[in-house]
Amino acid sequence: MKKLLFILAALSSVSAYAGTSTGGTITGFSPYSSGTVEILIFKTSTLTGTPACNTTQRFAINSNNIRYSNTTAAVMTAYSANKIVQVKGLGTCNVWGNAEDVDVICVGDMPCW
């Protein structure tokens, strides 16, 4: 019985897939708005491990996120300068139904997470 409880606990703690993009570039971005909420959707040249809801292979962040302004600036700068980026997703698609929610983005050659 203890083994069964341990296995069930281990299985229930498995996290959802979260996408990562490392060593790639921003291939495009598009700002949107929904009412008073700003939304930034962008795509990278590399993406692995993304959740099934991310059918477009893109990332999204909205202005309700404290990192929105910095992420937007990082995406536009990286796109304009063709800089290498690292993006880590949250494994959810709550901001835009078919794009993965952004956790963090780093531009250039530096450890990100």
C-alpha positions as CSV (number, residue, x, y, z in Angstrom):
1,M,0.0,0.0,0.0
2,K,2.9,2.4,0.8
3,K,4.4,1.7,-2.6
4,L,1.1,2.5,-4.3
5,L,0.8,5.8,-2.4
6,F,4.4,6.7,-3.3
7,I,3.8,6.0,-7.0
8,L,0.5,8.0,-7.1
9,A,2.2,10.9,-5.3
10,A,5.1,10.8,-7.8
11,L,2.8,10.8,-10.8
12,S,0.7,13.6,-9.5
13,S,3.8,15.8,-9.1
14,V,4.8,15.6,-12.7
15,S,4.7,19.1,-14.3
16,A,3.3,19.9,-17.7
17,Y,5.6,20.4,-20.7
18,A,7.1,23.9,-20.9
19,G,8.7,25.1,-24.0
20,T,12.2,26.4,-24.3
21,S,14.0,28.2,-27.1
22,T,17.8,28.4,-26.8
23,G,20.3,29.5,-29.3
24,G,17.7,30.9,-31.7
25,T,16.6,34.3,-32.8
26,I,13.2,36.1,-32.8
27,T,11.7,35.5,-36.3
28,G,8.8,37.7,-35.8
29,F,6.5,39.5,-33.4
30,S,3.1,41.1,-33.3
31,P,1.6,43.4,-30.7
32,Y,-2.2,43.1,-30.1
33,S,-4.6,44.4,-27.5
34,S,-7.8,43.1,-26.0
35,G,-9.7,45.9,-24.3
36,T,-7.1,47.7,-22.1
37,V,-4.7,44.7,-22.0
38,E,-1.7,44.7,-24.3
39,I,-0.5,41.4,-25.7
40,L,2.8,40.6,-27.4
41,I,3.1,37.4,-29.5
42,F,6.4,36.3,-30.9
43,K,8.1,33.4,-32.6
44,T,11.6,32.0,-32.3
45,S,13.7,30.0,-34.7
46,T,14.1,27.2,-32.1
47,L,11.5,25.7,-29.8
48,T,11.4,22.4,-27.9
49,G,9.1,20.8,-25.4
50,T,6.2,23.1,-25.9
51,P,2.7,22.1,-24.6
52,A,0.0,20.7,-26.9
53,C,-2.0,23.9,-26.7
54,N,0.8,25.8,-28.5
55,T,-0.3,24.9,-32.0
56,T,1.4,27.9,-33.6
57,Q,4.9,27.4,-32.0
58,R,4.8,31.0,-30.6
59,F,5.1,32.7,-27.2
60,A,2.8,35.3,-25.7
61,I,2.8,37.7,-22.7
62,N,0.3,40.4,-21.7
63,S,0.5,43.7,-19.9
64,N,-0.9,42.1,-16.7
65,N,2.6,40.4,-16.3
66,I,5.1,42.5,-14.4
67,R,7.8,41.6,-17.0
68,Y,5.7,42.7,-20.0
69,S,7.5,46.0,-20.7
70,N,11.0,44.5,-20.3
71,T,10.0,41.4,-22.4
72,T,8.6,43.6,-25.1
73,A,11.8,45.7,-25.2
74,A,13.9,42.5,-25.2
75,V,12.0,41.0,-28.1
76,M,12.1,44.1,-30.3
77,T,15.8,44.7,-29.6
78,A,16.7,41.0,-30.3
79,Y,14.6,41.0,-33.5
80,S,16.2,44.3,-34.7
81,A,19.7,43.2,-33.9
82,N,19.3,39.6,-34.8
83,K,20.6,38.6,-31.4
84,I,20.5,35.1,-29.9
85,V,17.7,34.6,-27.3
86,Q,16.7,32.1,-24.7
87,V,13.0,31.9,-23.9
88,K,11.4,29.7,-21.2
89,G,7.7,29.1,-21.3
90,L,5.3,28.3,-18.5
91,G,3.7,25.3,-20.1
92,T,0.3,27.0,-20.4
93,C,-1.5,29.0,-23.1
94,N,-3.6,31.4,-21.0
95,V,-2.6,34.7,-22.6
96,W,-3.3,33.7,-26.2
97,G,-5.0,30.3,-26.7
98,N,-2.6,28.9,-29.2
99,A,0.7,30.4,-28.0
100,E,2.7,29.4,-24.9
101,D,2.9,31.9,-22.0
102,V,6.3,33.4,-21.4
103,D,8.2,32.9,-18.2
104,V,11.5,34.5,-19.0
105,I,13.6,35.8,-21.9
106,C,17.3,36.5,-22.1
107,V,19.1,38.2,-24.9
108,G,22.7,37.5,-25.9
109,D,25.2,35.1,-24.5
110,M,24.4,34.7,-20.8
111,P,22.9,32.1,-18.6
112,C,19.2,32.6,-18.3
113,W,17.8,30.0,-15.8
